[in-house]
């Protein structure tokens, strides 16, 4: 039976024998449970989305998208990605792996002592995170209360740090699963809030819903572009391409922009 201190692990390797061998070794170690396996990056992405995990044991050389590319994607798209332990037959990727903040780097065939050492490192990191989470709970709640009362700035994350940016500096906001990307003219930030919550916080400001995936700052709209069927797109500062306006939002947008 798993406890709150046990480690949930995913094993991702395109070679079934290697994957099975690693899963077998992990199952023989107390305090860690293999909760899922995948043989390629596409299946791994789906698995990661539906299966909570503390650590991913990840091969590097896989057909198509590599393990390093998956790790880069997790780092940029997940606010708190699982810890990574690379498991590979090639030692020369170690530098790149640690650039991606991997917990450890194991070379096949995996030795039990080295595997236990990697798991100890994961335990240490998780214990530290739990301690940090407890210390941050009060300050986070206080920051959230202050943020809710203030519609002139928004709390975002960047490089593992929380900071506030003025809402006037925001060009547009894009939904991404259960969180949001905040775009300024020259940067991108992460918010753990959904678009719906951000919209509610900044009601009666220049932040305006144009689409189920987008909020914009009306002050950053540089042009309104008509397309077939009566729909619109917008050119917005900080956006590399035009943003769509859903048909049902067109009348309200025209009113807001006094068109």
Beta strands, then each sheet from edge to edge (+ up, - down):
strand 1: 7-12
strand 2: 32-38
strand 3: 55-58
strand 4: 83-88
strand 5: 104-107
strand 6: 153-158
strand 7: 161-166
strand 8: 172-176
strand 9: 179-183
strand 10: 188-191
strand 11: 207-211
strand 12: 214-217
strand 13: 221-226
strand 14: 232-236
strand 15: 243-245
sheet 1: 2+ 1+ 3+ 4+ 5+
sheet 2: 6+ 7-
sheet 3: 10+ 9- 8+ 12- 11+
sheet 4: 13+ 14- 15+
end
